Amino acid sequence: MCAGVTDGLVRTCRALRAEGIADLAVEQPGWGRLRDAATSAGLRVHPVPVDHDGLSVDDLARTPARAVVVGAAHQFPTGTVLSAARRARLVRWAREVDGFVIEDDYDAEFRYDHHPVAVMQGMNPSRVFLLGSVSKTLSPALGLGWLVAPVAMTPVLREANLVAAAPPVLDQLALATFIDRGWYDAHLRAARRRFRFRRDLLVRTLGAQVPEGRVAGTAAGLHILLHLPDGTDTRGAVQAAAAVGLRLADLDDYRAPRSAEPALVLGYGNISDMEIPTAVALLREALRSPTASPPSRTAQLSHEDR
């Protein structure tokens, strides 16, 4: 047990460093905090591009990395799912380089249009670390996460993190009871229905009010991507929206260098259904006139931290 995905990754990176692994690959675009966690543990970070099938394993193989962090079930921020062929190739890569895959089981519980995607850890438990948390399913305030490690790495994990503290035992016991009695499953089923309705409402409203945008990454999770026409000033739109309390995220915030393909990351986990029409109207005004002053209302279409 750990305090969350970031905490679990820091512990894993320290163990890898102790084993002589100095290079780690991460997805591009990707969650910046995971890169920060790796560098804080003393690893060199190598960005690897993501396409419609997920992480490019061919590009990964051209780096000196012997470990990689991957969002197989739902990549952030693109929302792609790592294809079956890529999964098999990635596990084979780990064996070939005598390395490891660190699977971030991100937003996997919230899959709306298909059955849940199985974790990679079951394909090769001796090569795959699995990280997860309840930050999205329950609350980030709980600070509860888990790390499933290869058996051979367990002693190294403990030795490399001698002062790492586990979450409060009472919180762990409460979560265990919540799971054992079936309440967690019931909560997830209700949450999926609620978020599926909210996602559908957001997509419909965007289609009506921002027809020039193309929505992607809708199959799972609590955020979507809004691809925009070339030349759109996404940074200006984010700033204009922020001036009236509408929080947006520029996709360029999660990739370096900046891309010529403008897009926004829109989170819908922390907004009510009734606020969506107002939020999209503010977004439309910010896109059409980033330097103008939109109507004075507040809403949020931002992605929450883990």
Secondary structure, DSSP 8 states (H G I E B T S, - for coil): -BSSHHHHHHHHHHHHHHTT--EEEEEES--HHHHHHHHHTT-EEEEEEEETTEE-HHHHHTSS-SEEEE-SSS-TTT-----HHHHHHHHHHHHHTT-EEEEE-TTTT-B-SS-----GGGT-TTTEEEEEESTTTT-GGG--EEEE--GGGHHHHHHHTTT-----HHHHHHHHHHHHTTHHHHHHHHHHHHHHHHHHHHHHHHHHH-TT-EEE--SBSSEEEEE--TT--HHHHHHHHHTTT-B-EEGGGGSSS--SS-EEEEE-TTS-GGGHHHHHHHHHHHHH-TTS---S---B------
